[in-house]
Amino acid sequence: MRLIVTEVYKALLSASAPEAKAVAGTIPLARDLASKEDIAELQAFTQQVIAESQATSQQDIVKLQQEIAKLQRDIAELRSSMAFMKFLYGPTVLALLFKLVFFP
């Protein structure tokens, strides 16, 4: 047993604790525990990753907004072209029918 666990084990035995060995065995090793420095380092790293993710997300949002604006302009242009085509389609059909009827 490790030194500290052995001391806890002996203390539990002297207190007449029947499960002294099992209780002493549940104490984790110091190397398995996180220190305040470990936690601070992990927190700083996590905050850095979050900040980078937010910056990337903001850039992606700006790009998507630009693409949406372009698509909206393209749709408006297509609607304008369709309106023009509808305007020309009617008279063209009438002219072709007129030609077929009067000039076979």
N, C-alpha and C positions, 0 to 999 in steps of 0.2 A: 504494500500500500504506500501511497505517497505520504509525505511527512504530515501535511495538514489533515488529510483524511485519517491518518493514524491517530492524530491527536483528537479528532472529533470522535473517532471510534472508541478510544480509551475513555473519553469523557462520558459518552453514552453508556458504556459498560459500567462505569463507576456510579452512574445514575440509575442503574438497573433497568436499562431499556432493552427489551428482548430482541428487537430488530436492529440492534446497533450497527451490525455489519451492512445490512441493506440500506439503512439511512446514510451511513458514511459513504457508501458506494455511489449515492446519487449526487454527490457534490462534484460539479464539473471541474475540469482542469483549468487553471488560469489561462493557459494558451488558447482554450476554446471559448473564452469570454471576450466580448468586444470592449475595448477601452474607450474612454471619452474621445481620444484622438482618432480612433478608428471610426467612430460615429460621426465626428466632425468632418473627417475626410470624405466619408460616404455621402454626407449631406451636401458638402460643397460640390462633389462630382455630380450628384443628382440634380442640383440646382443648375449647374452648367449644362447638363444634357437637356433639361427642361427649357432653358433659355435658347439654346440652339434649335430645339424643335419648334419653339414659338416663332423664332426668326424665319425658319424655313417655311413654316405654315403661312406666315404673313406674306412671304414672297410668292408662294403658290396661290394664295387668295388674290393677290394683285394680278398675277398672270391670268387667272381664271376670269377676273373681272374684265381684263383687256380683251380676252377671247370672246366673252359674252357680248361686249360692246361691238366687236367686229362682226359677230354673227347677227346682231340686231341691225347693223348697217346693211349687211348683205341681204337680209330678209326684206328690209325696206326697199332696197334696190330691185329685188326680184318682184315685189308687189308692184312697183312702178312699171317695170318691164311688162308684167302681165296685164296691167291696165292698158298700156299702150297697144299690146298685141290684141286685146279684146276690141279696142277701138278700131284697129285696122282690119280685123278678121271679118266683121260684118260687111263693110263696104266691098271688100275683096270678093266675098262669096256672091254678093249681089252683082258685081261687075261680071264675074264668070258666068253666072246664070243668064244675065242679060246678053252676053256674047253668044252663049249656046242657043238661046232662043231666037235671037234676031240675026245672028251671023253663023249659021251652021257650018 
